[in-house]
Amino acid sequence: MDATARQEALKRLEVLVGEWVVEAEFPGPAVPPGRSVFEWSLDGQFLVQRSEAPHPVPHSMSIIAVDPETGGYTQHYFDSRGVVRTYAMTFDGEVWQLLRESPDFSPLSFRQRFVGRIGDDGDTIRGAWEKRTDASADWELDFPLTYRRSSAGAVDEPR
């Protein structure tokens, strides 16, 4: 992957940059919304996502990197429970997908994927986390998740 292709891959992520209100739907009583902020780090070479949410949802931090061999992305996830996971990520500017199907820093007791779609306005992402117990099982809904941009502040481009 050359420098131009890498910059194009980073540029696709710009739509995520900013502050978002995050609404998750779980069974039982409604959970108040959380907050997620995406911002560039280390001279625009990585996109960092920090999320805070009311209990029982853990606070988290993710670092998104461009895979130099494929041009795809890897998301490195860390949370307040001490969980560490690595997700293969795709993002074409409209559809955002995270996929975890093999053990990494945490045992793989279930497989996970998130698929979200950016709204036409660029200020909403509607998606859902899904899970399955093994590679041959069907994906089951874990919970829907919606991001709503909370402010239309300036977007810093990667360098």
N, C-alpha and C positions, 0 to 999 in steps of 0.2 A: 504494500500500500504506500503510495507516495504522499508527500505533504499536502498536495491539493485535495486528494481524496479524503485524507484525514480531516482537513478543515471543513470539507463539505459534510462529513459525518457529524462533526461537532456543531456545525451551523444548523443542522436539522433539529437539534435539541433546544434551540432558542425559544421555541414556543412554550417550553416548560418553565423557563426562568421567571421567577417572581414568587409572590405569596399566594397561597391557595387555602380556602376553607375546605376541609375534607369531611364528608358525611358517609358514615358506614351504617349499614342496616344489619343488625343482629337480631336473632330471636329474643323475645322478652322485651323488657322496658327499653325505650329509645335511649340511645347513647348520644350525648351532646356532641356537636361537631368538633373536630380537631383542626390542626393547622399544619401546613407543610410549606417549606420554603426551599426553592431550587435556586442555587447560585453557583457561578463559576468559581473555580479555585485553581491555584498553582498556574497562574498565567493563562487561564482559560483552557487548560488541557484536560480538566475533569469537571464534571457537573456533580455537585454535592446536594443531596436532599436531606433536610432535617425535618422530622415530623414530631409533633406533640399531640397527645390525645388524652381524654379523660380515662380514668381507670374503667375497665380492665385492659384497655388497649395500651401496649407498651410504646414508649417514646423510641424513635429510631433515627438512624443516620445511614444513608446509602451514598456510595461513591460510584458514579457511572464513568466508565472508561471505554474508549474506542479500542477494539481488538485490532492490532496492527496487521494481522495476517488476513483477516476476513472482512474487515470494515464494519463488522457487527459491533455489538456493545456487550459489556459485562457489567452487571450491577453487583457491587459488594455491599451486603446488608448487615447492619449491627443494631441490636436493640437493648433496651434497659433490663431485659431478662438475662442478658449475656449471650443471646442467640447470635450466631454468625452464619450467614449463608451466602452463596454465590448463585446468581441467576444469569442465564443466557438472556440477552435482551435484544429485541428488534424494535426499531422505530423508524417509520417512513414519513413522519410529519403528520400523519393522520391516525395510524393505529400503533399503539404502544403495547408490546407484549413482553412479559417476564416469564421465564420457564426454569423450573428446577426439577430435574429428573434423575439426578445422581447425587450420592453423598459427597459432602465437601467438608466444611469445618463442623457440621452438625450431622448426626445420623439422619438417614432418610427413612423416616417411618411413614411418610406419605409424600406424594409428588404434588407440586403446586404450579399454578400458572395464573397470571393476571393478564386480562385483555381489556384495554381501554381504548375508546375512540374520542379523538379531539372533536369538539363541536365546531360547526361552521364559523362561529364567532371567535374561536381560539381561546375562549375563556371558560370552557367547561370540558371536563373529561369524564365520561360515563364508562364505567367498567365493572368488572367483578373478579374476585379471586375464586379459583376453583381448585379442587383437590381430587386425588384418587389414590387408592391404596397400592396399586401396582400398575405396571405399564399396559396391561391388557384390560384394565377396568375402564369404565366410562368416566369422564370428568363429571364431578358433582359440584353444584354451587356451594361455595363456602360462605361468601357474603358479597353483596353489591357495594361498590365504592364510587363516590362521585367527588370530583375536585371542581371547585368553583373559584375562579380567580378573585382575590379579595381586593386587589388594587391594580391599576394599570400603570405602575411605575415604569421607569426607564429600564430597558433591557440592555445589559452589557453583552457585547458580542465576544466570542472567544478570539484570542489573538492568534 
